[in-house]
Amino acid sequence: MGEYSEEREALGLLVEADRGSLPFALLHGEALVACAAWALGEAGLTQVDLGTAWEALVEAGEPLVLHDPLCPMTPADFLVACLERCEAEQAVVVGTRPVTDTLKGLDPQGYVGEGVDRDTVLQVTSPVVLPAAVVAALDGLPSTDFATLVGVLAERFPVVAATAPPEGRRVADESDVRLLEAFTAH
């Protein structure tokens, strides 16, 4: 598998907070959170707990890969590619998927307005990879919601998007889990 091969270590943090019970739904007979944790392990990352003091993460002086269990089938190779890009560019790297839904804006009166060009919108998925310098510049994780987190980070740091593979899609409910399960059946 695509293990992170730099001489330096990198940390992996599974962010399951504020996601309700969905991270514990079963996919291929395993909890989503377990599937996501395996990807971190297969990527060769040192896993840390969400309860780890931020100061300890800063002290480690390593990049931090935030992985969302609602993107449970994100391949380890993609996590590694995002980490390597983060190290090369010294930028926050965020996994994204193209938006395929029809999007409409609201006019000033609150009615459905013009369509929004889907090519100008991305869905934040997983991972969000923080360079060590970004970890050190933060007092903690500004949000556990990845879309909000990326918006906050983009106000202070360079952020680049990496297109996640189809199996890296985000699930929002049990029907999405069943769809992802069918899509990733081998």
C-alpha positions in Angstrom: 0.0 0.0 0.0 1.1 3.6 -0.4 2.8 4.2 3.0 4.2 7.6 3.9 7.9 7.1 3.2 9.5 10.3 4.4 12.1 10.0 7.1 9.9 12.2 9.3 6.8 11.0 11.0 3.3 12.3 10.3 0.3 12.3 12.6 -3.2 11.0 11.7 -6.3 12.2 13.6 -9.7 10.6 13.0 -12.3 13.3 13.5 -15.5 11.6 14.6 -16.9 14.4 16.9 -20.1 16.1 16.0 -21.2 13.5 13.5 -23.9 11.7 15.5 -24.0 7.9 15.3 -23.3 7.6 11.6 -19.6 6.9 12.0 -20.7 3.7 13.7 -22.9 2.5 10.9 -21.7 -0.7 9.2 -20.1 -0.8 5.8 -19.0 -4.2 4.5 -19.6 -5.4 8.1 -17.3 -2.9 9.8 -18.0 0.5 11.4 -17.2 3.5 9.2 -14.9 4.8 11.9 -12.9 1.5 11.8 -12.6 1.6 8.0 -11.3 5.2 8.2 -8.9 4.2 11.0 -7.5 1.4 8.9 -6.7 3.8 6.0 -4.7 6.0 8.4 -2.8 2.9 9.6 -2.2 1.6 6.0 -0.9 5.1 5.2 1.8 4.6 7.8 0.6 7.5 10.0 0.9 7.7 13.8 -2.6 7.9 15.0 -3.5 10.3 17.8 -6.8 10.7 19.6 -9.1 13.6 19.2 -8.6 14.2 23.0 -4.9 14.7 22.6 -3.8 18.1 23.9 -3.1 20.5 21.0 0.1 21.4 22.6 1.3 17.8 22.2 0.5 18.0 18.5 2.5 21.3 18.2 5.4 19.8 20.1 5.5 16.8 17.8 6.4 19.2 15.0 4.8 16.9 12.4 2.2 17.4 9.7 -1.3 16.4 10.8 -3.7 14.4 8.6 -7.3 15.0 9.6 -9.5 12.1 8.4 -13.3 12.1 8.4 -15.0 8.7 9.1 -17.9 9.9 6.9 -15.4 9.4 4.1 -14.6 5.8 5.2 -13.4 4.3 2.0 -10.8 7.1 1.2 -7.8 5.1 0.0 -4.6 5.2 2.0 -2.7 6.0 -1.2 -4.8 9.2 -1.5 -4.1 10.2 2.1 -0.3 9.7 1.4 -0.5 11.7 -1.9 -2.2 14.6 0.0 0.4 14.4 2.8 3.3 14.5 0.3 1.7 17.4 -1.5 1.3 19.3 1.8 5.0 18.7 2.6 6.1 19.8 -0.9 3.9 22.9 -1.1 3.8 23.8 2.6 0.0 24.4 2.2 -3.1 22.9 3.7 -4.3 20.2 1.3 -8.0 19.3 1.3 -9.7 16.4 -0.4 -12.6 17.5 -2.6 -15.2 15.9 -4.9 -16.9 17.7 -7.8 -20.5 18.8 -7.1 -23.0 17.1 -9.4 -26.3 18.4 -7.9 -28.1 21.3 -9.6 -27.5 24.4 -7.5 -29.7 27.4 -7.3 -29.2 30.7 -5.6 -31.7 32.9 -3.8 -32.8 36.3 -5.2 -33.0 39.3 -2.8 -36.6 38.5 -2.1 -35.8 35.0 -1.0 -37.1 33.2 -4.1 -35.2 30.6 -6.0 -32.9 32.4 -8.4 -30.3 31.7 -11.1 -28.4 28.5 -11.3 -24.9 28.3 -9.9 -22.1 27.0 -12.1 -21.2 23.7 -10.5 -17.6 24.0 -11.9 -17.1 26.8 -9.3 -18.1 24.7 -6.3 -16.4 21.7 -4.7 -17.5 19.4 -1.9 -15.0 19.1 0.9 -14.3 15.4 1.7 -11.3 13.9 3.4 -8.5 14.4 4.3 -7.5 17.9 5.5 -3.7 17.9 5.8 -2.1 20.6 7.9 1.7 21.4 7.6 3.5 21.4 10.9 3.8 25.2 10.7 0.0 25.5 10.5 -0.5 23.2 13.4 2.0 25.4 15.4 0.2 28.6 14.4 -3.2 27.3 15.7 -4.5 27.3 19.3 -6.6 24.2 18.5 -8.8 22.8 15.8 -11.1 25.7 14.8 -13.9 23.3 13.8 -14.6 19.6 13.5 -16.8 20.3 10.4 -14.3 20.0 7.5 -16.0 22.6 5.2 -16.1 25.2 8.0 -12.5 24.2 9.0 -11.2 24.7 5.4 -13.0 28.1 5.2 -11.4 29.3 8.5 -7.9 27.9 7.5 -8.2 29.6 4.0 -8.4 33.0 5.8 -4.9 32.6 7.2 -3.0 29.9 5.2 -2.6 28.7 1.6 -5.1 26.0 0.8 -5.0 23.7 -2.2 -7.6 21.2 -3.3 -6.9 17.6 -4.3 -9.6 15.7 -6.2 -10.5 12.6 -4.1 -11.2 9.4 -5.9 -14.9 8.3 -6.2 -14.6 5.9 -3.3 -13.5 8.8 -1.1 -17.0 10.3 -1.3 -18.7 11.5 1.9 -21.8 9.8 3.3 -24.6 11.8 4.8 -27.0 9.0 5.9 -27.6 5.2 5.8 -28.7 5.3 2.1 -25.4 6.9 1.2 -23.6 4.1 3.2 -25.5 1.4 1.2 -24.6 3.2 -2.1 -20.9 3.4 -1.1 -21.0 -0.3 0.0 -22.4 -1.3 -3.5 -19.9 1.0 -5.2 -16.9 -0.5 -3.4 -17.9 -4.2 -3.4 -15.1 -6.3 -4.7 
